[in-house]
Each structure stands twice: as structure tokens, then as C-alpha cells.
Amino acid sequence: MNRILITGHKGMLGRELERVARALGKEVIGLDLPECDITHRKQIERAILDAEPDLVLHAAAFTAVDRCETESDLAYLVNATGTQNVCLAAQKLDVPLLYISTDYIFDGEKPHPLPYDEWDAANPLSVYGKSKWAGECFVRELCTKHFIVRISWLCGHGGPNFVETILKLAKERDELKVVNDQHGSPTFVQDVAPELLRLVDYGAFGTFHITNQGYTTWFEFAKKIVELAKLKMRIVPCTTEEFPRPAPRPKNSRLSPRLYENALGNRMPPWEDGLKRYSKER
Ligand SMILES: NC(=O)c1ccc[n+]([C@@H]2O[C@H](COP(=O)([O-])OP(=O)(O)OC[C@H]3O[C@@H](n4cnc5c(N)ncnc54)[C@H](OP(=O)(O)O)[C@@H]3O)[C@@H](O)[C@H]2O)c1
């Protein structure tokens, strides 16, 4: 794969995918708003056909989870129909497509600490999760050569993410309540992006989960962020009910990376290592 097209290349993951691909000597064609809109079928088809990539990494999405509840038409337009458009063009070229999906396609009712397997039934709770699941369905229906990779609790340079939110709040407050009954695996773009490219090279199509190793709660994650930054803000545990958000979140977001580990024979670094490296480099 020498000519890689990345949708959403200006986003948190897209930027890192582009950096890693270029470092490997690949040619990269990046598509993103405002120049190219995946919801415009003809525009995205022309852009992909003209670029003649030998791989499409589809990372573009409407990712504002709470806004998806109030802007559901846009969520389905981007995450479902946009994905359909990207798939149709990739299939016309008969090239592999890798779609980034999410832990939010599960309802989180699996008893913690059991992680979700790749073959567990989807039952998204939120509009964001439903629209991403609709995207997955298009990928399976339309692209013969597809990878679907579900990731969770994504953090990376530049993007708005949980680490940055906590560090910003720590400058403004002495104390912060953070939910302690949602479990998941923080995943760092610097760790996951190279693995996505390795998975493509390995060539085993299908659905995979890739997250940093280990799991935690948002409360424990926040505590670690503040501790590493040597800040003073006190982190206080609370329940989901005490901190209502527009979009419901799965209580158990753990994803088993079994099929990825079977395929590539290696394991992702622990999330604490990812956080340490991120904190040093930011
Ligand atoms: N963030 C997480 O915690 C998380 C967790 C699990 C899975 N994921 C998935 O991982 C992927 C990457 O997420 P991310 O956090 O890197 O997202 P991000 O930073 O929001 O990047 C997404 C990019 O897609 C662009 N985009 C949005 N609508 C578009 C359209 N109609 N046409 C073309 N480009 C469009 C965005 O542009 P604008 O910024 O201008 O809108 C942005 O540059 C997504 O598929 C997401 O669903 C994310």
C-alpha cells in the first residue's frame, strides 16, 4: 500500500495516521472539511477516484457525542450516509477500506469487568453510537475488502480530549467531580495509529478492537492525569446519575482486543504508559 487516502486527516486520529504513513514513506492524500465533504456523494466520489489510492482510511466523522443527540440529522448524514459514499467510491476502485468505529456501538450492559468481544451484539444507546453502527453496516454491505476497527476513549495531540479537558479545568478549579461507574480503556493515537497500518499490511479483513491495555474509570483516569501533571485539583468520584449528559454512555466500554492480538501477535502498551508519553510530549 503506497498511496493512502485519509478522510478526516485534520482530525485527532487522522493527523497521526497521516504522520505515521508519511514516516513510512507512503504518499498521503488527505480529505477533510471544508475542501471535501463526505456527505456530497459526487464530490467525495470524484475526489477518491481522481486520487487513485490503493487504501482508504476512513476517519472522518461527526464526533461530538452530545451534539449528535440534538443534531441527529447531521450525525446520520455524516456518520452513516457519508460513510456509505466513501464505501461506494472505494468499492468502485476495488481497494481496501479501513473504518474507525467505537465502543459506543455497545450498550455497556455486559457485566464489568468482562470486555466486549468483536462478535458481541451491537445495541447503541446514543445517536452517535447508532450513526456509527449504521456506518459499520454500510462498510460490511458495500466493501468487499474491509477492516472495521473499534477504538475507545481516544486521546491525542491537538484534539479536544479528556486529558486536555482535565488539565484545563485544573487551572480553573480546586475540585472536580468525575464519574466513577463507567469503565473503559483510554487509547492514545500515537499507539493506535501505527497498529492500524500494521493491520492493513497483515491483510486480514474483518472487525477488530484495538485499545491500549488495561482499563479504568473516568475518575481514576482524571486522578492519574492530575497526579502526572503535579497539579493540586482534588478529584471526587460521582455516579453517572449525578453527572447527567445529553447522550447516554455505556457503563462498560471495555473492548477485548483478542482478534487483533491473534492477527498481529503483539499487545498494545498499557494506557498508563500512553498517558505518560502523551503528558511528556504535549
Ligand atoms: N474521539 C474518541 O474518543 C473516539 C472514540 C472511538 C472512536 N472514535 C472514532 O475515531 C475516528 C476519529 O475520531 P477523532 O476523535 O480523530 O475525530 P475528530 O478529531 O473529530 O476528526 C474527525 C474529522 O472529520 C472531519 N469531518 C467531519 N465531518 C466531515 C464531513 N462531512 N466531510 C469530511 N470531513 C468531515 C472533521 O472536521 P471538523 O472538525 O471540521 O468537523 C475532523 O477533521 C472517528 O471515526 C470517531 O468516530 C473516536
The ligand as an ORCA input file, in Angstrom:
! r2SCAN-3c Opt
* xyz 0 1
  N     -12.660     10.644     19.943
  C     -12.957      9.481     20.503
  O     -12.978      9.318     21.740
  C     -13.293      8.291     19.630
  C     -13.555      7.056     20.250
  C     -13.865      5.963     19.460
  C     -13.896      6.099     18.073
  N     -13.654      7.298     17.506
  C     -13.712      7.390     16.041
  O     -12.395      7.650     15.579
  C     -12.440      8.436     14.377
  C     -11.555      9.646     14.541
  O     -12.012     10.381     15.677
  P     -11.322     11.762     16.099
  O     -11.527     11.888     17.564
  O      -9.987     11.854     15.492
  O     -12.329     12.787     15.392
  P     -12.137     14.320     15.047
  O     -10.926     14.885     15.711
  O     -13.466     14.962     15.278
  O     -11.832     14.257     13.486
  C     -12.824     13.978     12.534
  C     -12.507     14.792     11.297
  O     -13.542     14.534     10.340
  C     -13.933     15.786      9.793
  N     -15.289     15.762      9.254
  C     -16.463     15.902      9.927
  N     -17.483     15.908      9.075
  C     -16.963     15.760      7.827
  C     -17.519     15.722      6.517
  N     -18.828     15.837      6.326
  N     -16.686     15.568      5.464
  C     -15.350     15.477      5.644
  N     -14.749     15.504      6.849
  C     -15.558     15.653      7.933
  C     -13.814     16.747     10.969
  O     -13.839     18.082     10.532
  P     -14.424     19.231     11.523
  O     -13.535     19.204     12.735
  O     -14.291     20.475     10.712
  O     -15.833     18.837     11.833
  C     -12.483     16.303     11.570
  O     -11.387     16.908     10.929
  C     -13.917      8.767     14.140
  O     -14.439      7.854     13.212
  C     -14.558      8.528     15.502
  O     -15.913      8.160     15.377
  C     -13.340      8.407     18.242
*
